[in-house]
Amino acid sequence: MASTMQTAELDQDEREALDAAISDLADGARTWSHLSVAQRATLLRAVRAAVAASADEWANTAADSKGLTGGHPLRGEEWLSGPYSTLGALDAYVETLSRIADGRNPLDGVRVDRAPGGRTRVHAFPLTGTDKLLLSGFTGEVWLEPDITPRQVRASAGLGQRTPHERGGVGLVLGAGNVSSIPVLDVLYELLAHNRVSLLKVNPTQDALVPVFEHALAPLIEPGFLRIVRGGPAVGGYLTAHQDLEHVHITGSAATFDSIVWGPSTAEPAEASGSSAAGRRRREDRPLLKKPITAELGGVSPIIVVPGEWTDADLAFQAEHIATMRLQNSGHNCIAGQVVIVSRDWAQREQFLIALRHAYAKAQERPVWYPGADARMARAGTDYPDAFALGDRLLVEIGSTGDAEALETTEYFAPVLGVVEFPGTGQEFLDAAVQHANDRLQGTLGANLLIDPATERALGAGFERALTALHYGSIAVNAWTAFGFITPTLTWGAFPGGTIQDVGSGIGVVHNALLLDHVERSIVRGPFRPFPRSLPGANGGGRFTILPKPPWFVTARTGSQVSEGLTRFRATGSVPVLLKTLLQALRA
């Protein structure tokens, strides 16, 4: 078996070290089961303090590891996607556990109402005064599966913390290699949602962060709730087959998932895999992996641009928005926008494409650093030889007779952005774009829609029906789904339906700081226009926001300083830090 071959690469000392870590975790699982929910909340506060103390080291190490050295203007990405995201999650988890410990429900004071199709909706963001101010104009909802009632939602909120003395055992978390907070957030969710302590195997791309994680997560490591190990496929193969690990969670690719579940040869071409041992196991439904597995695996994310009457400023801003969706982290994001869907009948189509080309080309150049990205870029160039090569990135514009299959079924995980066109306007176009995204694009992790306030009002209930029909685990309206990733009270994961036979974008959810059960999707809604064009009377009835340009935009001039400042404010609550950061935001 493949796992035996991989295990043979480990010497006895390596195997004994891994076994010892798992044994420590078994003891830690027993200790965790004896902690009250109040004690767990206290522990999380200690983790928060350690993360805050490690924030500088964390962000700087992550930025350096991606080649964003010195004063690179995009280093701020590593503040937001690392310590900021983790601090926000810890704050939200502490609040949930504190409510449970006090005999309250995690949803006390949280608005719960109905969404289309017999669904229950939890208005999960913003829940604090700080978020209402700093992220004004942004809201987030968690939609539950159809026929789950508000009463059921409230009764089940809390997940594992409703039965804290039930043991979830010891699990394996195979950490992502692209975003530094992902492994940490996955470990926290395993612990809090499932009462499961974790052995975290970091991706080799994040080896430099292991000392940071050991500092930041020391309050979890010391009592045996977490162990962190390095290693490649040999270590991963040994651990996934280990009899004392009861569950696997992975953030990665579908090919890696299939290799774990069925055996490595499922990554071979389709014509070869059917006759391989792994192919036979899959055909006979005899997985190599004998334990449960959950996963977040990415996909090809659409950006649906609903035609309307946009000003020149609207065109420029939303073009930069789209460029950000693709180019943040050099495109090495599971949620990076890849396929822009526009109407060929839109009167402003050509103006929009000119603005998009300009924004995509002028964004700051940066290293393409993730392993294999150069090969995937080359593949995209082969798939589309007429693509615009703009420095470190490709822009593919596919006309009415072009073949979009490669673009729509290949997660390039690199700076490759494509544009496809469909006829129609209004509801006709939106419904066709939604159906196309559902039917043709690979995966169901995240989808983005851009629509001006007047057009959204004109569509009325038809717009909400289209949102309901869009089968993605995270949907962003006038925002990027990455906002949902960094919002801990929202959920993160594929649309329900993935199985080990057809995993798609994954199985299960993470983050979910309200600890909700039966989740279907999360929806983020943001402002179409930034400040000051978001002021009442100037924004066409849209949402007000105080942000001139969000700090996560790759074109934000002060994005690095604002991202660092927001993280420091999150860590310390310092009003002077906040005021300085807001002044910097006005210069973005």
C-alpha positions in Angstrom: 0.0 0.0 0.0 1.1 3.6 -0.6 1.0 4.4 3.1 3.4 1.5 3.8 5.8 2.8 1.1 5.7 6.3 2.6 6.2 5.0 6.1 9.3 3.1 5.1 11.0 6.4 4.4 10.8 7.3 8.1 13.4 6.0 10.4 12.6 4.6 13.8 13.5 7.8 15.7 11.1 9.8 13.5 8.3 7.3 14.1 8.9 7.2 17.8 8.8 11.0 18.0 5.4 11.1 16.2 4.1 8.3 18.4 5.1 10.2 21.5 3.3 13.3 20.3 0.2 11.3 19.7 0.5 9.7 23.1 0.8 13.2 24.7 -2.4 14.3 22.9 -4.3 11.3 24.2 -3.5 12.5 27.7 -4.5 16.0 26.6 -7.8 14.8 25.3 -8.6 13.4 28.8 -7.6 16.7 30.4 -9.7 18.7 28.0 -12.8 16.6 28.8 -12.4 17.6 32.5 -12.3 21.3 31.8 -15.5 23.3 32.3 -16.6 25.7 29.6 -15.6 28.6 31.8 -12.1 27.2 32.2 -11.9 26.8 28.4 -12.8 30.4 27.9 -10.1 31.4 30.3 -7.6 29.2 28.4 -8.6 31.0 25.1 -7.9 34.3 26.7 -4.4 33.1 27.5 -4.0 32.0 23.8 -5.2 35.4 22.7 -2.6 37.1 24.9 0.1 34.9 23.4 -1.0 35.6 19.8 -1.1 39.3 20.5 2.5 39.1 21.8 3.5 37.2 18.7 1.8 39.4 16.1 4.9 41.2 14.9 7.0 38.0 14.6 4.1 36.2 12.9 3.3 38.9 10.3 7.0 39.6 9.5 8.0 36.0 9.2 5.0 35.2 6.9 5.8 38.2 4.7 9.5 37.4 4.4 8.7 33.8 3.6 6.7 35.0 0.6 9.4 37.3 -0.7 7.6 40.5 0.6 10.8 41.8 2.1 11.7 45.2 3.6 9.2 47.9 2.9 7.1 46.0 0.3 3.7 47.7 0.1 1.8 44.4 0.2 3.3 43.2 3.5 0.0 44.2 5.2 -1.7 41.2 3.7 0.2 39.0 6.2 -1.1 41.1 9.2 -4.7 40.6 8.1 -4.5 37.0 7.0 -2.4 36.0 10.0 -2.7 37.5 13.5 -5.7 39.7 12.8 -7.8 36.8 11.7 -6.7 34.7 14.6 -7.3 37.4 17.2 -10.8 38.0 15.8 -11.6 34.3 16.0 -10.4 34.0 19.5 -12.4 37.0 20.6 -15.5 35.5 19.0 -14.9 32.0 20.5 -14.4 33.5 24.0 -17.7 35.4 23.7 -19.5 32.2 22.7 -18.0 30.1 25.4 -18.6 32.8 28.0 -22.3 32.8 27.1 -22.6 29.1 27.4 -20.7 29.1 30.7 -23.2 31.7 32.0 -26.1 29.6 31.0 -27.0 31.7 28.0 -27.4 30.8 24.4 -24.7 31.8 21.8 -27.5 33.4 19.8 -28.9 35.6 22.6 -29.2 39.0 21.1 -28.4 37.8 17.6 -31.2 38.4 15.0 -32.5 35.2 13.5 -35.1 35.3 10.8 -36.2 33.6 7.6 -34.4 33.3 4.2 -35.9 32.1 0.9 -36.7 28.5 0.4 -37.8 27.7 4.0 -34.3 28.5 5.4 -33.4 30.1 8.7 -30.9 32.9 8.6 -28.6 34.1 11.4 -27.4 37.7 11.1 -23.9 36.9 12.3 -22.0 40.1 11.5 -21.5 42.7 12.8 -22.1 41.8 16.4 -19.8 44.4 18.1 -19.7 48.2 18.2 -16.2 48.2 16.9 -17.1 46.1 13.8 -20.2 48.2 13.2 -17.9 51.3 13.0 -14.8 50.1 11.3 -16.5 47.8 8.9 -19.6 49.9 8.4 -21.5 48.8 5.3 -20.5 45.2 5.6 -22.9 42.6 6.9 -22.8 38.8 7.1 -25.5 36.1 7.3 -25.3 32.3 7.9 -28.1 30.4 6.1 -29.0 27.0 7.5 -30.1 24.1 5.5 -33.8 24.1 4.4 -36.4 23.1 6.9 -34.2 23.8 9.9 -36.3 26.1 12.2 -35.1 29.0 14.3 -35.9 27.0 17.4 -33.7 24.2 16.2 -30.9 26.6 15.4 -30.9 28.0 18.9 -31.3 24.6 20.5 -28.2 23.2 18.7 -25.9 26.3 18.9 -22.8 25.5 20.8 -21.9 22.1 19.2 -19.3 20.4 21.3 -19.4 22.9 24.1 -23.0 21.8 24.8 -21.5 18.5 25.9 -18.0 19.5 27.1 -17.2 16.2 28.8 -17.7 14.1 25.7 -14.4 13.3 24.2 -13.7 13.9 20.5 -10.4 12.1 20.6 -7.2 13.0 18.8 -7.3 14.2 15.2 -4.8 15.1 12.5 -4.9 18.6 10.9 -2.9 18.8 7.7 -2.2 22.5 7.5 -2.6 24.7 4.5 0.6 26.1 2.9 -0.7 29.4 1.6 -2.3 31.5 4.4 -0.7 31.5 7.9 -3.9 31.6 10.0 -5.6 28.6 8.3 -3.8 25.8 10.3 -4.4 27.7 13.6 -8.1 28.3 12.9 -8.6 24.7 11.9 -7.0 23.5 15.2 -9.2 25.9 17.2 -12.4 24.7 15.4 -11.5 21.0 15.9 -11.0 21.7 19.6 -14.2 23.8 20.2 -16.7 22.3 17.8 -15.7 18.7 18.3 -13.8 18.5 21.6 -10.9 17.1 19.5 -7.3 17.8 20.3 -5.0 18.0 17.3 -1.7 17.0 15.9 -0.9 19.8 13.4 1.4 18.9 10.5 2.4 22.1 8.9 2.9 22.4 5.2 6.6 22.6 4.3 5.9 26.1 2.9 5.2 27.2 6.5 8.2 25.6 8.2 9.5 29.1 9.1 6.3 29.8 11.1 6.6 26.8 13.4 8.5 28.8 16.1 5.9 31.5 15.8 3.1 29.0 16.2 4.9 27.4 19.2 5.0 30.8 20.9 1.5 31.9 20.0 -0.1 28.6 20.8 1.9 27.7 23.9 -1.2 27.7 26.2 -2.6 24.9 24.1 0.7 23.0 23.7 1.7 22.9 27.4 -1.4 21.0 28.6 -1.3 18.6 25.7 -4.1 20.0 23.6 -1.9 20.5 20.5 1.3 19.2 19.0 3.0 20.7 15.9 5.2 18.7 13.6 7.0 19.3 10.3 7.4 16.9 7.4 6.5 16.0 3.9 4.5 13.2 2.3 6.2 10.4 4.3 5.2 12.0 7.6 1.7 12.7 6.2 1.3 9.1 5.0 2.4 7.7 8.4 0.0 9.9 10.3 -3.1 9.4 8.1 -2.7 5.7 8.6 -2.0 5.9 12.4 -4.5 3.9 14.4 -4.5 6.3 17.3 -5.6 9.3 15.2 -9.3 9.2 14.9 -10.0 11.9 12.3 -8.3 13.9 9.5 -8.9 17.5 8.5 -7.1 18.8 5.4 -6.9 22.2 3.7 -5.4 21.6 0.3 -6.3 20.2 -3.1 -8.7 17.6 -4.3 -5.8 15.6 -5.7 -4.2 15.4 -2.3 -7.5 14.5 -0.7 -8.0 11.7 -3.2 -4.5 10.5 -2.6 -5.2 10.2 1.2 -8.5 8.6 0.8 -7.9 6.2 -2.1 -4.2 6.1 -2.7 -1.7 8.3 -4.6 -2.3 6.9 -8.0 -5.7 8.6 -8.3 -3.7 11.7 -9.2 -2.7 9.9 -12.4 -4.5 10.7 -15.7 -8.0 9.3 -15.8 -7.2 6.7 -18.3 -4.6 5.2 -16.0 -6.3 5.5 -12.6 -9.2 3.2 -13.4 -6.9 0.2 -13.6 -4.7 1.2 -10.6 -5.1 -0.2 -7.1 -6.4 3.1 -6.0 -8.8 3.2 -8.9 -10.2 -0.2 -8.1 -10.6 0.8 -4.4 -12.6 3.9 -5.5 -14.7 1.9 -8.0 -15.5 -0.6 -5.3 -15.9 2.0 -2.6 -13.2 0.6 -0.4 -11.2 3.7 0.8 -7.7 3.3 2.0 -8.4 5.8 4.8 -10.4 4.1 7.5 -11.4 7.2 9.5 -13.6 10.2 9.0 -12.2 13.1 7.0 -13.3 16.7 6.5 -11.7 19.1 4.0 -11.6 22.5 2.4 -10.2 22.2 -1.1 -10.8 25.4 -3.1 -12.2 25.6 -6.6 -12.7 28.0 -9.5 -14.5 31.1 -8.1 -16.8 33.2 -10.3 -17.1 37.0 -10.2 -20.5 37.8 -11.7 -20.8 41.4 -12.9 -24.4 42.4 -13.2 -24.8 45.1 -15.8 -26.2 48.5 -14.8 -25.4 52.2 -15.1 -22.0 52.7 -13.5 -20.0 55.9 -13.3 -16.4 56.1 -14.3 -15.5 56.0 -10.6 -17.6 52.9 -10.2 -15.8 51.2 -13.1 -12.4 52.0 -11.8 -13.2 51.0 -8.2 -14.8 47.7 -9.1 -12.0 46.9 -11.5 -9.5 47.3 -8.7 -11.8 45.1 -6.6 -11.7 42.3 -9.1 -7.9 42.7 -9.5 -7.7 42.2 -5.7 -9.8 39.1 -5.8 -7.2 37.5 -8.1 -3.9 39.0 -7.1 -4.0 39.1 -3.3 -1.4 36.6 -2.1 -0.3 36.4 -5.7 -3.4 34.4 -6.5 -2.4 31.6 -4.2 -5.8 31.5 -2.5 -8.4 28.8 -2.5 -11.0 31.7 -2.8 -9.2 33.8 -5.4 -11.6 35.0 -8.1 -10.8 33.4 -11.4 -13.7 33.7 -13.9 -15.3 37.1 -14.5 -18.8 36.7 -16.0 -20.0 39.8 -17.9 -22.8 40.6 -20.3 -21.9 41.1 -23.9 -25.0 43.2 -24.2 -24.0 45.6 -21.4 -23.7 49.1 -22.8 -20.6 49.7 -20.7 -19.0 46.4 -21.4 -16.0 47.8 -23.3 -15.5 50.6 -20.7 -15.5 47.9 -18.0 -12.9 45.7 -19.8 -10.6 48.7 -20.3 -10.8 49.6 -16.6 -10.2 45.9 -15.7 -7.1 45.6 -18.0 -5.7 48.9 -16.5 -6.3 47.8 -12.8 -5.0 44.3 -13.4 -1.8 45.6 -15.1 -1.0 48.5 -12.7 -1.3 46.5 -9.4 2.0 46.1 -7.6 4.2 43.3 -8.9 5.2 40.6 -6.4 6.8 37.2 -6.3 4.8 34.2 -7.6 6.0 32.0 -4.7 3.8 28.9 -4.2 5.3 25.6 -5.3 4.1 24.6 -8.8 2.7 28.0 -9.6 5.1 28.6 -12.5 4.0 25.3 -14.1 0.4 26.2 -13.7 1.0 29.6 -15.2 2.8 27.9 -18.1 -0.2 25.6 -18.5 -2.6 28.6 -18.7 -0.3 30.2 -21.3 -0.5 27.0 -23.3 -4.3 26.7 -22.9 -4.7 30.4 -24.0 -1.8 31.5 -26.1 -3.6 34.8 -26.9 -3.8 35.8 -23.2 -2.4 39.2 -22.2 0.9 38.6 -20.4 1.1 41.5 -17.9 4.4 41.1 -16.0 3.8 38.5 -13.4 0.2 37.8 -14.4 -2.1 36.6 -17.2 -5.4 38.0 -18.3 -7.6 35.7 -20.5 -10.5 37.3 -22.4 -12.7 34.7 -24.1 -15.0 35.9 -26.8 -18.3 34.4 -27.8 -16.7 31.6 -29.8 -13.8 30.9 -27.4 -13.4 27.7 -25.3 -13.5 28.4 -21.6 -13.3 24.9 -20.4 -9.8 24.9 -19.1 -10.3 28.3 -17.4 -13.5 27.1 -15.7 -12.3 23.6 -14.6 -8.7 24.3 -13.6 -7.9 26.0 -10.3 -4.7 27.7 -11.5 -3.8 28.9 -7.9 -1.7 31.5 -9.5 -2.3 35.0 -11.0 -4.5 34.0 -13.9 -7.8 35.8 -14.5 -10.3 35.1 -17.2 -13.3 36.9 -18.6 -16.3 35.1 -20.2 -19.3 36.7 -21.8 -23.0 35.8 -22.0 -26.0 37.6 -23.6 -28.7 39.4 -21.7 -29.2 42.0 -19.1 -31.1 42.3 -15.8 -32.7 39.1 -14.4 -32.1 37.2 -17.6 -28.4 37.7 -17.4 -28.1 37.1 -13.7 -30.1 33.8 -13.8 -28.0 32.6 -16.7 -24.7 33.5 -15.0 -25.8 31.7 -11.8 -26.7 28.6 -13.7 -23.4 28.7 -15.6 -21.4 29.1 -12.4 -23.3 26.2 -10.8 -23.0 23.9 -13.8 -19.6 24.6 -15.4 -17.2 26.0 -12.8 -15.2 23.5 -10.7 -16.0 23.6 -7.0 -18.5 25.3 -4.7 -16.3 27.2 -2.2 -17.1 30.8 -3.0 -18.8 33.1 -5.5 -18.8 36.9 -5.9 -21.4 39.2 -7.3 -21.0 42.9 -8.2 -24.3 44.9 -8.6 -25.0 48.6 -8.3 -27.8 49.7 -5.8 -30.2 50.8 -8.5 -30.1 47.5 -10.4 -30.4 45.5 -7.2 -33.5 47.5 -6.3 -34.9 47.0 -9.7 -34.5 43.2 -9.5 -36.2 43.1 -6.1 -37.1 39.6 -5.0 -35.5 38.2 -8.2 -32.1 39.1 -6.8 -32.6 37.1 -3.6 -33.9 34.2 -5.6 -30.8 34.2 -7.7 -28.6 34.3 -4.5 -30.6 31.3 -3.3 -30.0 29.4 -6.5 -26.2 30.0 -6.3 -24.9 26.9 -4.7 -21.7 28.0 -3.0 -20.6 27.8 0.6 -19.6 31.5 0.7 -21.2 34.2 -1.3 -20.1 37.9 -1.4 -22.3 40.7 -2.8 -20.2 43.8 -3.5 -17.4 42.3 -1.5 -14.9 39.5 -1.8 -15.5 36.2 -0.2 -12.2 36.5 1.6 -14.0 38.9 3.9 -16.1 35.9 4.9 -12.9 34.0 5.7 -11.6 36.7 8.1 -15.1 37.1 9.8 -15.1 34.4 12.5 -18.8 34.4 13.2 -19.4 33.3 9.6 -18.8 29.8 8.3 -16.1 28.7 5.8 -16.5 25.6 3.6 -18.0 24.1 0.5 -21.7 24.0 -0.3 -23.1 20.8 1.3 -23.0 17.7 -0.8 -19.3 16.7 -1.0 -18.5 13.0 -0.4 -15.3 11.0 -0.5 -16.3 9.8 -3.9 -16.9 13.3 -5.3 -15.4 15.7 -2.8 -15.7 18.9 -4.9 -14.6 21.8 -2.7 -14.7 19.8 0.5 -16.7 18.4 3.3 -17.8 20.3 6.4 -17.2 23.8 7.6 -14.7 25.6 9.9 -14.5 29.0 11.7 -18.2 29.2 12.7 -17.6 30.9 16.0 -21.3 30.8 17.0 -20.9 27.0 16.7 -24.0 26.5 14.5 -25.2 23.2 13.3 -26.7 22.3 9.9 -25.0 25.2 8.0 -25.6 25.6 4.3 -23.8 28.8 3.4 -22.6 32.3 4.5 -23.4 35.5 2.7 -21.4 38.7 2.9 -22.9 42.0 1.7 -20.8 45.1 1.2 -21.0 48.7 -0.1 -20.9 49.2 -3.8 -19.2 52.6 -3.5 -16.5 53.7 -1.0 -16.3 56.8 1.1 -17.1 59.6 0.3 -19.2 58.3 -2.6 -21.0 56.1 0.0 -22.5 59.2 1.7 -26.3 59.4 1.6 -27.5 61.2 -1.5 -24.3 60.4 -3.4 -24.4 56.6 -3.5 -27.7 55.9 -5.2 -29.3 54.4 -2.1 -26.4 52.0 -1.4 -24.7 51.1 1.8 -22.7 53.7 3.8 -19.1 52.9 4.7 -16.3 54.9 6.2 -13.6 53.1 4.2 -12.3 55.1 1.2 -10.6 52.0 -0.1 -10.5 48.7 1.9 -7.0 48.0 3.2 -7.0 44.5 1.6 -7.2 46.1 -1.9 -3.9 45.4 -3.7 -4.1 49.1 -4.9 -4.6 50.6 -1.4 -1.7 53.0 -1.0 -1.7 52.7 2.8 -2.9 49.2 3.0 0.1 47.9 4.7 0.0 50.5 7.5 -3.7 50.2 7.9 -3.6 46.4 8.1 -0.9 46.5 10.7 -2.7 49.2 12.7 -6.0 47.3 12.7 -4.2 44.3 14.0 -2.5 46.3 16.8 -5.9 47.8 17.7 -7.4 44.4 17.7 -4.6 43.2 20.0 -4.5 46.1 22.4 -7.7 48.1 22.1 -5.6 51.3 22.0 -7.6 54.3 21.0 -4.5 56.3 19.8 -3.6 53.4 17.6 -7.1 53.3 16.2 -7.2 57.1 15.5 -3.8 56.9 13.7 -5.0 53.9 11.7 -8.2 55.7 10.6 -6.2 58.7 9.4 -4.0 56.4 7.4 -7.1 54.7 5.9 -8.3 58.1 4.6 -5.1 58.3 2.5 -5.6 54.8 0.9 
